[in-house]
């Protein structure tokens, strides 16, 4: 396959596709590095990265190998010399840096959060002529200095 660069995308010219992948949203923001191997019947959504790790001292140096019938959700990242087995699902925004066995679903972990005792002030503040203003929902600026 020739190198493709379009819509913020890059498909390397040395990768191997068993057959053309299914791209429900076209090439929008998709990056597939050279030397990546993509199986048949793969569905790849927008903003996906299938990228090589080229750090010489890394255990994961190399490009990913994606099996057959793999569904890769929007924003997912598959990085380094990892193997994603057949019939897998990679969830939206998941990051894969380890091998994934056949018939496995990968998803993001739980959201980390910190609760504060004190109410947080999330008003939008702008600075004009060395004075601070908050902007209300009607777009009106109120001087707070």
MDTraj code that builds the backbone (N, CA, C; nanometers):
import mdtraj as md
import numpy as np

residues = "UNK UNK UNK UNK UNK UNK UNK UNK UNK UNK UNK UNK UNK UNK UNK UNK UNK UNK UNK UNK UNK UNK UNK UNK UNK UNK UNK UNK UNK UNK UNK UNK UNK UNK UNK UNK UNK UNK UNK UNK UNK UNK UNK UNK UNK UNK UNK UNK UNK UNK UNK UNK UNK UNK UNK UNK UNK UNK UNK UNK UNK UNK UNK UNK UNK UNK UNK UNK UNK UNK UNK UNK UNK UNK UNK UNK UNK UNK UNK UNK UNK UNK UNK UNK UNK UNK UNK UNK UNK UNK UNK UNK UNK UNK UNK UNK UNK UNK UNK UNK UNK UNK UNK UNK UNK UNK UNK UNK UNK UNK UNK UNK UNK UNK UNK UNK UNK UNK UNK UNK UNK UNK UNK UNK UNK UNK UNK UNK UNK UNK UNK UNK UNK UNK UNK UNK UNK UNK UNK UNK UNK UNK UNK UNK UNK".split()
xyz = np.array([
    [0.0846, -0.1179, 0.0000],
    [0.0000, 0.0000, 0.0000],
    [0.0891, 0.1241, 0.0000],
    [0.0552, 0.2218, -0.0809],
    [0.1315, 0.3467, -0.0849],
    [0.1025, 0.4286, 0.0391],
    [0.1968, 0.5117, 0.0757],
    [0.1792, 0.6008, 0.1899],
    [0.0633, 0.6962, 0.1609],
    [-0.0283, 0.7103, 0.2571],
    [-0.1429, 0.7997, 0.2432],
    [-0.1315, 0.9094, 0.3473],
    [-0.1466, 1.0335, 0.3056],
    [-0.1499, 1.1466, 0.3988],
    [-0.2645, 1.2352, 0.3570],
    [-0.3686, 1.2376, 0.4392],
    [-0.4863, 1.3159, 0.4064],
    [-0.5678, 1.3343, 0.5335],
    [-0.6332, 1.4484, 0.5486],
    [-0.7197, 1.4747, 0.6643],
    [-0.6490, 1.4507, 0.7971],
    [-0.5213, 1.4896, 0.8059],
    [-0.4485, 1.4699, 0.9300],
    [-0.4140, 1.3248, 0.9551],
    [-0.4081, 1.2449, 0.8509],
    [-0.3828, 1.1023, 0.8632],
    [-0.2491, 1.0654, 0.8011],
    [-0.1973, 0.9504, 0.8429],
    [-0.0760, 0.8988, 0.7820],
    [-0.0811, 0.7469, 0.7878],
    [-0.0749, 0.6846, 0.6718],
    [-0.0721, 0.5389, 0.6625],
    [0.0630, 0.5036, 0.6005],
    [0.1505, 0.4410, 0.6795],
    [0.2860, 0.4109, 0.6342],
    [0.2891, 0.3213, 0.5116],
    [0.3971, 0.3314, 0.4340],
    [0.4044, 0.2572, 0.3086],
    [0.4647, 0.1179, 0.3218],
    [0.5108, 0.0787, 0.4370],
    [0.5692, -0.0545, 0.4526],
    [0.4826, -0.1469, 0.5380],
    [0.3586, -0.1051, 0.5645],
    [0.2741, -0.1927, 0.6456],
    [0.2079, -0.2980, 0.5586],
    [0.1451, -0.3943, 0.6253],
    [0.0863, -0.5075, 0.5554],
    [-0.0604, -0.5216, 0.5951],
    [-0.1485, -0.5088, 0.4969],
    [-0.2917, -0.5287, 0.5187],
    [-0.3317, -0.6585, 0.4506],
    [-0.3966, -0.7509, 0.5257],
    [-0.4477, -0.8726, 0.4612],
    [-0.5541, -0.8352, 0.3590],
    [-0.6337, -0.7350, 0.3937],
    [-0.7285, -0.6752, 0.3003],
    [-0.7584, -0.5348, 0.3515],
    [-0.8148, -0.4543, 0.2652],
    [-0.8410, -0.3153, 0.2995],
    [-0.9309, -0.3069, 0.4236],
    [-0.8951, -0.2259, 0.5248],
    [-0.9777, -0.2167, 0.6460],
    [-1.1088, -0.1419, 0.6201],
    [-1.2031, -0.1625, 0.7080],
    [-1.3307, -0.0908, 0.7031],
    [-1.3122, 0.0372, 0.7839],
    [-1.3330, 0.1520, 0.7198],
    [-1.3114, 0.2826, 0.7810],
    [-1.4433, 0.3597, 0.7797],
    [-1.5294, 0.3413, 0.8817],
    [-1.6617, 0.4037, 0.8810],
    [-1.6603, 0.5559, 0.8635],
    [-1.5531, 0.6226, 0.9061],
    [-1.5440, 0.7679, 0.8936],
    [-1.4289, 0.8088, 0.8023],
    [-1.3868, 0.7214, 0.7139],
    [-1.2754, 0.7517, 0.6244],
    [-1.1441, 0.7519, 0.6999],
    [-1.0457, 0.8205, 0.6443],
    [-0.9121, 0.8242, 0.7031],
    [-0.8964, 0.9337, 0.8076],
    [-1.0047, 0.9899, 0.8567],
    [-1.0005, 1.1070, 0.9445],
    [-0.9128, 1.0839, 1.0677],
    [-0.7938, 1.1430, 1.0665],
    [-0.7049, 1.1398, 1.1820],
    [-0.6445, 1.0051, 1.2143],
    [-0.6470, 0.9112, 1.1229],
    [-0.5924, 0.7782, 1.1494],
    [-0.4423, 0.7776, 1.1190],
    [-0.3643, 0.7189, 1.2098],
    [-0.2209, 0.7036, 1.1908],
    [-0.1872, 0.5558, 1.2038],
    [-0.1295, 0.5001, 1.0987],
    [-0.0815, 0.3621, 1.1026],
    [0.0643, 0.3658, 1.0587],
    [0.1532, 0.3277, 1.1498],
    [0.2959, 0.3381, 1.1206],
    [0.3411, 0.2306, 1.0233],
    [0.4585, 0.2560, 0.9663],
    [0.5161, 0.1549, 0.8777],
    [0.5449, 0.0294, 0.9587],
    [0.5432, -0.0831, 0.8929],
    [0.5682, -0.2154, 0.9512],
    [0.4519, -0.2704, 1.0330],
    [0.3441, -0.1939, 1.0511],
    [0.2267, -0.2485, 1.1195],
    [0.1624, -0.3540, 1.0298],
    [0.1014, -0.4537, 1.0938],
    [0.0325, -0.5596, 1.0197],
    [-0.1137, -0.5590, 1.0645],
    [-0.2046, -0.5515, 0.9673],
    [-0.3476, -0.5408, 0.9950],
    [-0.4180, -0.6580, 0.9285],
    [-0.4961, -0.7341, 1.0066],
    [-0.5679, -0.8497, 0.9551],
    [-0.6884, -0.8117, 0.8713],
    [-0.7613, -0.9131, 0.8269],
    [-0.8795, -0.8892, 0.7428],
    [-1.0018, -0.8587, 0.8291],
    [-1.0977, -0.7904, 0.7673],
    [-1.2246, -0.7531, 0.8321],
    [-1.2037, -0.6656, 0.9554],
    [-1.1021, -0.5803, 0.9550],
    [-1.0791, -0.4901, 1.0676],
    [-1.1567, -0.3614, 1.0474],
    [-1.2218, -0.3172, 1.1532],
    [-1.2952, -0.1909, 1.1536],
    [-1.2123, -0.0914, 1.2334],
    [-1.1799, 0.0218, 1.1716],
    [-1.0970, 0.1229, 1.2363],
    [-1.1702, 0.2567, 1.2311],
    [-1.2029, 0.3092, 1.3485],
    [-1.2731, 0.4373, 1.3566],
    [-1.1747, 0.5540, 1.3565],
    [-1.2284, 0.6752, 1.3591],
    [-1.1494, 0.7980, 1.3496],
    [-1.0567, 0.8166, 1.4689],
    [-0.9476, 0.8904, 1.4440],
    [-0.8504, 0.9306, 1.5455],
    [-0.7776, 0.8127, 1.6105],
    [-0.7657, 0.7020, 1.5404],
    [-0.6949, 0.5843, 1.5912],
    [-0.5468, 0.5943, 1.5558],
    [-0.4604, 0.5526, 1.6488],
    [-0.3172, 0.5423, 1.6239],
    [-0.2748, 0.3974, 1.6405],
    [-0.2133, 0.3440, 1.5378],
    [-0.1491, 0.2126, 1.5435],
    [-0.0028, 0.2436, 1.5163],
    [0.0720, 0.2652, 1.6243],
    [0.2038, 0.3252, 1.6109],
    [0.3186, 0.2397, 1.6583],
    [0.4319, 0.2596, 1.5947],
    [0.5548, 0.1909, 1.6318],
    [0.6181, 0.2554, 1.7534],
    [0.6908, 0.1746, 1.8273],
    [0.7781, 0.2220, 1.9341],
    [0.9188, 0.2000, 1.8803],
    [0.9921, 0.3081, 1.8579],
    [1.1246, 0.2960, 1.7990],
    [1.2357, 0.3337, 1.8964],
    [1.2104, 0.3196, 2.0259],
    [1.3114, 0.3463, 2.1271],
    [1.4005, 0.2226, 2.1411],
    [1.5295, 0.2387, 2.1172],
    [1.6226, 0.1255, 2.1129],
    [1.6280, 0.0465, 2.2424],
    [1.6088, 0.1129, 2.3556],
    [1.6203, 0.0425, 2.4839],
    [1.4851, -0.0062, 2.5368],
    [1.3831, -0.0061, 2.4529],
    [1.2496, -0.0453, 2.4965],
    [1.2219, -0.1931, 2.4697],
    [1.1579, -0.2598, 2.5659],
    [1.1170, -0.3989, 2.5460],
    [1.0086, -0.4099, 2.4389],
    [0.9348, -0.3003, 2.4180],
    [0.8242, -0.3006, 2.3234],
    [0.8585, -0.2433, 2.1880],
    [0.9876, -0.2420, 2.1535],
    [1.0274, -0.1827, 2.0267],
    [0.9675, -0.2597, 1.9096],
    [0.9109, -0.1867, 1.8146],
    [0.8535, -0.2477, 1.6950],
    [0.7142, -0.1955, 1.6690],
    [0.6466, -0.2578, 1.5750],
    [0.5138, -0.2144, 1.5315],
    [0.4080, -0.3183, 1.5702],
    [0.2828, -0.2748, 1.5860],
    [0.1747, -0.3663, 1.6232],
    [0.1377, -0.4643, 1.5117],
    [0.0842, -0.5767, 1.5551],
    [0.0212, -0.6739, 1.4662],
    [-0.1228, -0.6887, 1.5126],
    [-0.2155, -0.6617, 1.4230],
    [-0.3584, -0.6669, 1.4542],
    [-0.4169, -0.7887, 1.3841],
    [-0.4891, -0.8737, 1.4579],
    [-0.5470, -0.9951, 1.4017],
    [-0.6659, -0.9677, 1.3117],
    [-0.7352, -1.0744, 1.2749],
    [-0.8549, -1.0649, 1.1910],
    [-0.9780, -1.0297, 1.2737],
    [-1.0726, -0.9625, 1.2103],
    [-1.2034, -0.9310, 1.2715],
    [-1.1898, -0.8485, 1.3985],
    [-1.1006, -0.7500, 1.3972],
    [-1.0778, -0.6641, 1.5138],
    [-1.1516, -0.5323, 1.4930],
    [-1.2187, -0.4875, 1.5975],
    [-1.2958, -0.3622, 1.5979],
    [-1.2197, -0.2637, 1.6852],
    [-1.1755, -0.1526, 1.6266],
    [-1.0947, -0.0539, 1.6986],
    [-1.1743, 0.0756, 1.7086],
    [-1.2182, 0.1095, 1.8305],
    [-1.3025, 0.2255, 1.8547],
    [-1.2296, 0.3578, 1.8393],
    [-1.3067, 0.4640, 1.8282],
    [-1.2545, 0.5992, 1.8062],
    [-1.1521, 0.6378, 1.9128],
    [-1.0418, 0.6938, 1.8674],
    [-0.9405, 0.7462, 1.9586],
    [-0.8506, 0.6428, 2.0230],
    [-0.8670, 0.5165, 1.9906],
    [-0.7838, 0.4120, 2.0516],
    [-0.6389, 0.4260, 2.0055],
    [-0.5470, 0.3821, 2.0910],
    [-0.4037, 0.3848, 2.0617],
    [-0.3476, 0.2453, 2.0848],
    [-0.2809, 0.1912, 1.9846],
    [-0.2147, 0.0617, 1.9943],
    [-0.0691, 0.0885, 1.9596],
    [0.0196, 0.0751, 2.0583],
    [0.1560, 0.1242, 2.0434],
    [0.2583, 0.0143, 2.0712],
    [0.3571, 0.0034, 1.9837],
    [0.4707, -0.0846, 2.0061],
    [0.4510, -0.2239, 1.9494],
    [0.5449, -0.3104, 1.9817],
    [0.5477, -0.4474, 1.9325],
    [0.4491, -0.5338, 2.0110],
    [0.3201, -0.5060, 1.9893],
    [0.2149, -0.5813, 2.0569],
    [0.1334, -0.6574, 1.9526],
    [0.0725, -0.7660, 1.9983],
    [-0.0139, -0.8459, 1.9121],
    [-0.1555, -0.8394, 1.9667],
    [-0.2481, -0.7955, 1.8829],
    [-0.3903, -0.7967, 1.9167],
    [-0.4494, -0.9161, 1.8444],
    [-0.5049, -1.0104, 1.9209],
    [-0.5558, -1.1346, 1.8645],
    [-0.6774, -1.1168, 1.7764],
    [-0.7258, -1.2277, 1.7221],
    [-0.8448, -1.2277, 1.6374],
    [-0.9708, -1.2007, 1.7204],
    [-1.0689, -1.1397, 1.6548],
    [-1.2025, -1.1188, 1.7129],
    [-1.2002, -1.0352, 1.8402],
    [-1.1114, -0.9375, 1.8468],
    [-1.1009, -0.8501, 1.9638],
    [-1.1751, -0.7198, 1.9403],
    [-1.2090, -0.6540, 2.0497],
    [-1.2661, -0.5193, 2.0466],
    [-1.1758, -0.4299, 2.1296],
    [-1.1319, -0.3204, 2.0691],
    [-1.0529, -0.2201, 2.1394],
    [-1.1452, -0.1004, 2.1570],
    [-1.1816, -0.0698, 2.2798],
    [-1.2784, 0.0353, 2.3076],
    [-1.2259, 0.1739, 2.2763],
    [-1.3195, 0.2671, 2.2632],
    [-1.2851, 0.4064, 2.2356],
    [-1.1879, 0.4592, 2.3402],
    [-1.0834, 0.5250, 2.2927],
    [-0.9805, 0.5878, 2.3760],
    [-0.8982, 0.4916, 2.4603],
    [-0.9104, 0.3624, 2.4376],
    [-0.8269, 0.2656, 2.5090],
    [-0.6831, 0.2781, 2.4592],
    [-0.5883, 0.2472, 2.5473],
    [-0.4463, 0.2480, 2.5120],
    [-0.3931, 0.1071, 2.5316],
    [-0.3418, 0.0473, 2.4240],
    [-0.2932, -0.0904, 2.4274],
    [-0.1416, -0.0901, 2.4119],
    [-0.0714, -0.1408, 2.5137],
    [0.0746, -0.1515, 2.5086],
    [0.1212, -0.2924, 2.5468],
    [0.0257, -0.3842, 2.5625],
    [0.0555, -0.5246, 2.5924],
    [-0.0264, -0.6115, 2.4986],
    [0.0190, -0.7356, 2.4781],
    [-0.0541, -0.8279, 2.3919],
    [-0.1972, -0.8485, 2.4416],
    [-0.2878, -0.8691, 2.3448],
    [-0.4295, -0.8906, 2.3752],
    [-0.4676, -1.0268, 2.3172],
    [-0.5134, -1.1213, 2.4024],
    [-0.5510, -1.2539, 2.3524],
    [-0.6734, -1.2488, 2.2610],
    [-0.6927, -1.3533, 2.1806],
    [-0.8117, -1.3647, 2.0961],
    [-0.9391, -1.3444, 2.1792],
    [-1.0427, -1.2914, 2.1153],
    [-1.1770, -1.2799, 2.1744],
    [-1.1801, -1.1976, 2.3021],
    [-1.1019, -1.0899, 2.3067],
    [-1.0915, -1.0058, 2.4262],
    [-1.1379, -0.8642, 2.3945],
    [-1.2035, -0.8013, 2.4919],
    [-1.2411, -0.6610, 2.4824],
    [-1.1498, -0.5794, 2.5729],
    [-1.0924, -0.4722, 2.5189],
    [-1.0072, -0.3806, 2.5945],
    [-1.0843, -0.2509, 2.6105],
    [-1.0895, -0.1998, 2.7329],
    [-1.1609, -0.0739, 2.7572],
    [-1.0818, 0.0091, 2.8553],
    [-1.1168, 0.1384, 2.8599],
    [-1.0471, 0.2294, 2.9517],
    [-1.0772, 0.1907, 3.0949],
    [-0.9822, 0.2204, 3.1814],
    [-1.0027, 0.1989, 3.3236],
    [-1.0978, 0.3021, 3.3803],
    [-1.1231, 0.2917, 3.5077],
    [-1.2151, 0.3865, 3.5706],
    [-1.1536, 0.5261, 3.5739],
    [-1.2375, 0.6232, 3.5767],
    [-1.1947, 0.7620, 3.5795],
    [-1.1382, 0.7943, 3.7175],
    [-1.0236, 0.8592, 3.7189],
    [-0.9660, 0.9039, 3.8447],
    [-1.0226, 1.0411, 3.8763],
    [-1.0578, 1.0628, 4.0014],
    [-1.1104, 1.1937, 4.0387],
    [-1.0747, 1.2255, 4.1818],
    [-1.0776, 1.3527, 4.2126],
    [-1.0493, 1.4007, 4.3469],
    [-1.1618, 1.4946, 4.3869],
    [-1.2264, 1.4666, 4.4980],
    [-1.3343, 1.5505, 4.5481],
    [-1.2766, 1.6515, 4.6469],
    [-1.3171, 1.7761, 4.6315],
    [-1.2702, 1.8823, 4.7199],
    [-1.3785, 1.9140, 4.8224],
    [-1.3373, 1.9546, 4.9411],
    [-1.4315, 1.9961, 5.0448],
    [-1.4937, 2.1319, 5.0107],
    [-1.4113, 2.2175, 4.9552],
    [-1.4531, 2.3538, 4.9260],
    [-1.5082, 2.3620, 4.7828],
    [-1.6123, 2.4403, 4.7636],
    [-1.6691, 2.4612, 4.6310],
    [-1.5642, 2.5280, 4.5418],
    [-1.5496, 2.4783, 4.4196],
    [-1.4522, 2.5345, 4.3268],
    [-1.5174, 2.6442, 4.2435],
    [-1.4416, 2.7491, 4.2179],
    [-1.4897, 2.8624, 4.1384],
    [-1.4454, 2.8409, 3.9945],
    [-1.5376, 2.8011, 3.9096],
    [-1.5051, 2.7702, 3.7707],
    [-1.5526, 2.8775, 3.6740],
    [-1.5700, 2.9989, 3.7241],
    [-1.6138, 3.1064, 3.6353],
    [-1.5035, 3.1397, 3.5355],
    [-1.5447, 3.1820, 3.4172],
    [-1.4500, 3.2221, 3.3141],
    [-1.4061, 3.3650, 3.3411],
    [-1.2749, 3.3858, 3.3562],
    [-1.2198, 3.5160, 3.3924],
    [-1.1352, 3.5682, 3.2763],
    [-1.1543, 3.6973, 3.2457],
    [-1.0707, 3.7623, 3.1455],
    [-1.0034, 3.8834, 3.2089],
    [-0.8932, 3.9267, 3.1474],
    [-0.8197, 4.0415, 3.1979],
    [-0.8202, 4.1500, 3.0909],
    [-0.8624, 4.2706, 3.1318],
    [-0.8622, 4.3869, 3.0424],
    [-0.8089, 4.5056, 3.1193],
    [-0.7108, 4.5723, 3.0614],
    [-0.6543, 4.6925, 3.1254],
    [-0.6183, 4.6677, 3.2716],
    [-0.5538, 4.5548, 3.2976],
    [-0.5108, 4.5170, 3.4328],
    [-0.6254, 4.5004, 3.5305],
    [-0.7465, 4.4771, 3.4831],
    [-0.8620, 4.4494, 3.5697],
    [-0.9181, 4.3127, 3.5325],
    [-0.9715, 4.2429, 3.6309],
    [-1.0302, 4.1114, 3.6087],
    [-1.1815, 4.1220, 3.5979],
    [-1.2358, 4.0456, 3.5031],
    [-1.3795, 4.0417, 3.4809],
    [-1.4231, 3.8959, 3.4715],
    [-1.5408, 3.8646, 3.5242],
    [-1.6018, 3.7340, 3.4999],
    [-1.7080, 3.7542, 3.3929],
    [-1.7285, 3.6512, 3.3144],
    [-1.8261, 3.6580, 3.2065],
    [-1.9426, 3.5673, 3.2440],
    [-2.0642, 3.6228, 3.2446],
    [-2.1810, 3.5408, 3.2798],
    [-2.2351, 3.4704, 3.1557],
    [-2.3405, 3.3917, 3.1724],
    [-2.3942, 3.3113, 3.0632],
    [-2.4527, 3.3951, 2.9503],
    [-2.4804, 3.5233, 2.9768],
    [-2.5306, 3.6130, 2.8717],
    [-2.4171, 3.6856, 2.8005],
    [-2.2936, 3.6572, 2.8380],
    [-2.1789, 3.7231, 2.7774],
    [-2.1462, 3.8578, 2.8388],
    [-2.2127, 3.8925, 2.9485],
    [-2.1890, 4.0210, 3.0143],
    [-2.0677, 4.0075, 3.1060],
    [-1.9790, 4.1066, 3.0997],
    [-1.8575, 4.1053, 3.1815],
    [-1.8834, 4.1830, 3.3087],
    [-1.8412, 4.1243, 3.4230],
    [-1.8569, 4.1884, 3.5531],
    [-1.7200, 4.2056, 3.6166],
    [-1.6857, 4.3296, 3.6523],
    [-1.5565, 4.3610, 3.7126],
    [-1.5479, 4.2979, 3.8507],
    [-1.4395, 4.2237, 3.8773],
    [-1.4232, 4.1624, 4.0104],
    [-1.3000, 4.2159, 4.0821],
    [-1.2344, 4.3210, 4.0260],
    [-1.1156, 4.3765, 4.0937],
    [-1.1457, 4.5126, 4.1514],
])
top = md.Topology()
chain = top.add_chain()
for i, resn in enumerate(residues, 1):
    res = top.add_residue(resn, chain, resSeq=i)
    for name in ("N", "CA", "C"):
        top.add_atom(name, md.element.get_by_symbol(name[0]), res)
traj = md.Trajectory(xyz[None], top)
